[in-house]
C-alpha cells in the first residue's frame, strides 16, 4: 500500500445525489474534498432513477396525446413506439446532465477518484492501492434494487427497474411486483406505450405511504386507464414459462405475462465496504445517524439512501449540504422529513407534503380539520381534462399540516405547498394570496379559501 496522500478536509465515498451535493457545497465553503465513485457521478438518480424514468414518462405522455388528440379537436394518430428512439431521447437527457455535473465537479477543484472505495479506518478510504485520508469521511454509497426472497432476477423475463430502463422493445404484457412509487411510475409509462399491465401490491392500497384518499384517487384513475392491480395479497411464487412468466399469489390467483418487473423498493449498499469494521453502528444494512447525519463515530457522517430516511434525491441533496455546512462550522438546522415534498410521476401524478390525515389525527387528536377541493372546479384542470383533488389537513384552529394532491402535473404545485407547511401558514394567510387564473396553482389557493370559510369556485 502506498503512503497516504495529503489529508483532505473531507473524503466522500459515493458520488450520487448526497455525495456530490456535499462535495460541491464543501468545496464552495473552502474545504478540500476527495470524491470517490466506482461508476458515474450522479448515481442512481441521474443514471438509473429519477431522470431516465421521468423521460420515459414524458414519452408516454406524448404517446397518449397522439392517441387521444381527437378529444381536443385535433386529428392525430399513434403510429407506434420506437424504443430505440425513446432510449436515445432518454439517454440524451441523462448525457447532457451528466456532462454538466462533471463540469461542476471540475470547476470546484474537487479531487475526483474513479474506483471502488472501502472504508479502512475512521478517517480513511482505500481505492486500489491508494489510501485517501480525511479529517472527516462521508459515506454516501446509495442503494440497490431489492428483490423478494426466492425470486431471482435474470434481466430478461424477471427484471428490476435498472433492466427496465434498458429495454429495447415494448413488451406485450407485464406484471409489476410492488405498487409503490417505482411500480406505479413504470405501470403508467408502460400503459402509455400500449403494454397490458398488472400491479401486485401486498398492502391494501397503491402508493401505500400516501394519504389513503390519494391512493383511492390514483386507483380510480388507473382503473379508468385499464391498468389492472391486485391489492392485499402477497406473492407466493414466480415461474418462468416458455412464453414468459407466471406469478402466483397467496390468495390463489395467478397471472401470466411476457415479463415481471420486481419493484419492491431499494436497499442500502453497505455490504463489504468496511463500515462495521470501522465501528459504524448499523441496522438491517442501513447506517445509523443522528439528526445532523453524524454516525456514532465522530469523524464519519452518512447521507442519502444509505441511511433510513426518505429515499429521494432531493433528500440526499439536503443531507449532503447539511453535512458540508456542519463541517465548515456553519450553524445548521436538522431536516424536518415530514416537510419534504414527495411526488409519484404517474398519470395522474400524486404529490404530498406534511402529515397524512391518519398521522395528523394521531398527533393532534380529533380536532383535525380536513378539506377536499375537487379539480372539477379548476378551469386549467378542465382544459387539461384531468381529474383529482387537493386535500388540506389542518390542526385545530392552527396551521395547515398536510397537503395532498392528485391530478396531471400537480407535482409542479408542491413547492408552494411545501412553503405553506414549513412556514406553518394559517388558511386565512394563504387565502389572502391571489393565485393566477386560469392555472392549476389556483386549485391550491381555492382550497385554502374554502378552508378559511370563504369558498369561491367550490361547493361549501
Secondary structure, 3 states (H helix, E strand, C coil): CCCCCCCEEEEEECCCHHHHHHHHHHHHCCCCEEEEECCCCCHHHHHHCHHHHHHHHHHHHHHHHHHCHHHHCCCCCCCCCCHHHHHHHHHHHHHHHHHHHHHHHHHCCCEEEECCEEEEECCEEEECCEEEEEEEEEECCCEEECCCCCCCCCCCCEECHHHHCCCCCCCCEEEEECCCHHHHHHHHHHHHCCCEEEEEECCCCCCCCCCHHHHHHHHHHHHHCCCEEEECCCEEEEEECCCCEEEEECCCCEEEECEEEECCCEEECCCCCCCCCCCCCEECCEECCCCCCECCCCCEEECHHHCCCCCCHHHHHHHHHHHHHHHCCCCCCCCCHHHCCEEECCCCEEEEEECCHHHHHHHHHHHCEEEEEEHHHCHHHHHCCCCCEEEEEECCCCCEEEEEEEECCHHHHHHHHHHHHHCCCCHHHHHCCCCCCCCCHHHHHHHHHHHCCCCCCCCC
